[in-house]
Amino acid sequence: MIITLTANPALDIYSKTEKFEPNEKLRCEKPLIDPGGGGVNVSRVIKRLGGESTAVYTKGGHTGKLFSDLLKKEGVKEDPVPVKADLRQNFAITETSTGNLYRFGFPGVELDESEYESLLERVDQCKRGSFLVASGSLPPGAPRNFYALAAARANKCGLKFVLDTSGKSYKGVLEQGAYLLKPNKSELKDITGESAENIDQQKTIMLNILRDYPVENIVLSLGGEGALLATKGEVKHFPAPQVEHISSIGAGDSMVAGIVYSLFTGQPIEKAILYGLACGSATIKSPGTELLQKKDVELLHEQLLIETKGEGKKV
């Protein structure tokens, strides 16, 4: 079983306009509206890959109802936590004259302590051995150790805890432990306070984390350069498929979804990383807020398997 946890979901609204001009009314095309937020996107991608998961997220107001309706339309199983406030919205606009993509993200609203507790109670209800994927930003005023609290409950319940969030939200998670962490370079620096600009520094930091804390695996996202996988005593590099970069929205979530879904189906972690990279690249070549298509994933994954022989390169 796979459960995703999203404390700060958002309606993602995407459109296009010919050119950005200050002080002018910008005429946009008909908008596309999608349910978004880290864990929710993970669930959506898993569904597209042919799997099943349950999306746990906060749902409030008329935007929350629309959000839920959109998830149901995609066939994603949900277990929403009712909250008082409306669900936030994010906007992305492509300037067609240049191809530039502009993204406008909003912080969301503060939740009550009882609403955070309701999210954590969903963790307690998960079946032992399940994957719990916590992903995305936290609302304003959220407990800085919210994900550490989720990790503690996940570990107590025998869940495989996977976390993909910003650096500050990692507070306390290392001490609680996790099955897999997926930071990028800047987030890795935020977690430890150490410089992580080159592979040698990254390798040292990740191996030290695995040595000093109850963390089993770290996947360091390197964008177009692929990813590093750190397991006990070893770090390997995996390349990313080269595709036309159209939009990076949801690419990281797609990578997480591919990794977790592959692991859930019984694949070893090295094969799972390659599948996750194929998923991330398939989303990058999709416009706006659009997520991957499975046919693109399969093609890119097959290319990666041929190029790498199904293995990473030790660094």
ROVOFI-577431 format. One record per residue (C-alpha): x, y, z. Coordinates in steps of 0.2 Angstrom, whole numbers, padded with zeros to 4 digits, always signed. Each point is the difference from the previous one (the first is absolute). Layout:
XYZ ...
end
This chain:
+0000+0000+0000 +0006+0018-0004 -0007+0015+0009 +0005+0018-0004 -0001+0014+0013 -0002+0018-0006 -0002+0014+0013 -0001+0014-0012 -0008-0005-0016 -0005+0013-0014 -0010+0002-0015 +0012+0002-0014 -0006+0012-0014 +0009+0001-0016 -0002+0011-0016 +0009+0009-0013 +0002+0018-0006 +0009+0007-0015 +0011+0012+0010 +0002+0007+0017 -0002+0019+0001 +0000+0010+0016 -0016+0010+0004 -0009-0009-0014 -0015-0012+0001 +0007-0016-0006 -0011-0011-0011 +0002-0018+0004 -0007-0016-0007 -0012-0011+0008 +0008-0006+0016 +0004-0018+0005 -0004-0004+0018 +0008-0015+0009 +0001-0006+0018 +0018+0002+0006 +0012+0000+0014 +0014-0012+0003 -0008-0016+0007 -0016+0003-0011 +0011+0000-0016 +0008-0016+0006 -0017-0008+0001 -0005+0007-0017 +0016-0007-0008 -0002-0017+0008 -0017-0001-0007 +0006+0004-0017 +0014-0013+0001 -0014-0013+0004 +0002-0001+0019 -0011+0005+0014 +0002+0011+0015 -0010+0010+0013 +0003+0019+0000 -0002+0007+0018 -0001+0019-0001 -0009+0015+0008 -0016+0005-0008 -0010+0016+0003 -0012+0012-0008 -0006+0001-0018 +0017-0002-0007 +0002-0016+0011 -0016-0007-0008 +0006+0004-0018 +0017-0008+0005 -0009-0016+0006 -0011-0001-0016 +0016+0001-0011 +0008-0014+0010 -0015-0011-0002 +0000+0004-0019 +0017-0007-0001 -0004-0016+0010 +0011+0005+0015 -0005-0008+0016 -0001+0014+0014 -0001+0001+0018 -0002+0019+0003 +0001+0009+0017 -0013+0013+0002 +0006+0017+0004 -0008+0017+0002 +0010+0010-0012 -0001+0000-0019 +0013-0009-0009 +0014+0011-0008 +0003+0003-0019 +0016+0001-0010 +0001+0007-0018 +0012-0003-0014 +0000+0010-0017 +0010-0004-0015 +0005+0015-0011 -0002-0007-0017 +0011+0014-0009 +0015-0006+0010 -0005-0017+0007 +0004+0006+0018 -0010-0008+0014 -0005+0011+0014 -0005-0008+0017 -0010+0009+0014 -0001-0010+0016 -0010+0005+0015 +0003-0006+0018 -0017-0007+0005 -0008+0004+0017 +0003-0005+0018 -0007-0016+0006 -0006-0003+0018 +0009-0012+0011 -0014-0012+0000 +0001+0000-0019 +0018-0005+0000 -0004-0013+0013 -0013-0007-0012 +0013-0002-0014 +0011-0009+0012 -0014-0012+0006 -0001-0005-0018 +0018-0007+0001 -0005-0010+0015 -0014-0009-0010 +0012-0006-0014 +0003-0018-0002 +0017-0007+0006 +0013-0001-0014 -0008+0013-0011 +0009+0015-0008 -0004+0017+0007 +0006+0014-0012 +0000+0017+0009 +0003+0013-0013 -0002+0019-0003 +0001+0016+0010 -0008+0003+0016 -0013+0014+0003 +0004+0016+0009 +0002-0002+0019 +0002-0019-0001 +0010-0009+0013 +0018+0000-0007 +0001-0018+0006 -0016-0006-0008 +0009-0012-0012 +0010-0006+0015 -0016-0004+0009 -0007-0009-0015 +0017-0010-0002 -0001-0005+0019 -0018-0007-0003 +0004-0008-0016 +0015-0009+0008 -0011-0005+0015 -0013-0008-0012 +0013-0009-0010 -0001+0011-0016 +0013+0004-0013 +0001+0019+0002 +0005+0010-0016 +0002+0019+0001 +0002+0013-0013 -0001+0018+0007 +0010+0016+0002 +0015+0000+0011 -0007+0009+0015 -0015-0012+0001 +0013-0015+0002 +0002+0006+0018 +0001-0015+0012 -0003-0012-0014 +0018-0007+0001 -0001-0004+0018 -0017-0009-0003 +0006-0010-0015 -0007-0003-0017 +0001-0014-0014 +0004+0013-0013 +0003+0019-0001 +0000+0009-0017 +0008+0017+0002 +0008+0011-0014 +0017+0008+0002 -0006+0016+0009 -0011-0011+0011 +0014-0011+0005 +0010+0015+0005 -0015+0007+0010 -0001-0017+0009 +0018+0000+0007 +0006+0017-0003 +0015-0006-0010 +0005+0005-0017 -0007-0013-0013 +0006+0008-0017 +0010-0015-0007 -0002-0018+0000 +0014-0003+0013 -0008+0011+0012 -0017-0008-0004 +0006-0017+0002 +0008+0004+0017 -0015+0008+0007 -0012-0014-0005 +0011-0014+0006 +0002+0009+0017 -0019+0002+0001 -0002-0019-0003 +0014-0004+0013 -0007+0012+0014 -0019-0002-0002 -0013-0014-0003 -0002+0005-0018 +0001-0014-0013 +0001+0009-0017 +0003+0017-0007 -0004+0005-0018 +0008+0017-0004 -0008+0008-0015 +0012+0008-0012 -0012+0006-0013 +0006-0003-0018 +0015-0009+0007 -0010-0014+0007 +0001-0005+0019 +0011-0007+0013 -0005-0015+0010 +0008-0003+0017 -0002-0016+0009 +0010-0006+0015 +0019+0003-0005 -0003+0003-0018 -0006+0014-0012 -0004-0003-0018 -0004+0012-0014 -0015-0002-0012 -0002+0010-0016 -0016+0008-0005 -0008-0002-0018 +0004+0015-0011 -0017+0008-0005 -0006+0017-0006 -0003+0011+0015 -0018+0006-0001 -0005+0002+0018 +0007-0007+0017 -0016+0002+0009 -0004-0017+0009 +0017-0008-0006 +0006-0003+0017 -0016-0007+0006 +0000-0011-0016 +0017-0007+0005 -0005-0004+0017 -0016-0009-0006 +0010-0010-0012 +0012-0006+0013 -0013-0004+0013 -0011-0009-0013 +0015-0010-0006 +0005-0005+0017 -0018-0005+0005 +0000-0012-0015 +0015-0008+0007 +0014+0008-0011 +0017+0002+0009 +0004+0018+0004 +0013+0003-0015 -0014-0005-0012 -0012+0011+0009 +0011+0015-0002 +0002-0002-0019 -0019-0002-0001 -0002+0016+0011 +0012+0010-0011 -0010-0006-0016 -0016+0007+0009 +0008+0016+0004 +0006+0003-0018 -0017-0005-0007 -0008+0014+0010 +0013+0012-0005 -0004-0002-0018 -0019+0003+0004 -0007+0018-0001 -0005+0011+0014 -0007-0010+0015 -0003-0015-0010 +0007-0016+0007 +0008-0015-0009 -0007-0012-0012 +0004-0018+0003 +0005-0004-0018 +0014+0014+0002 +0006-0008+0016 +0001-0017-0007 +0011+0006-0015 +0011+0011+0011 +0002-0014+0012 +0005-0013-0013 +0013+0012-0007 +0007+0002+0018 +0001-0018+0002 +0010-0002-0016 +0012+0014+0004 +0003-0005+0018 -0002-0019-0001 -0012+0002+0015 +0014+0006+0011 +0006+0016+0008 +0019+0006-0001 +0009+0000+0017 +0007+0016+0005 
end
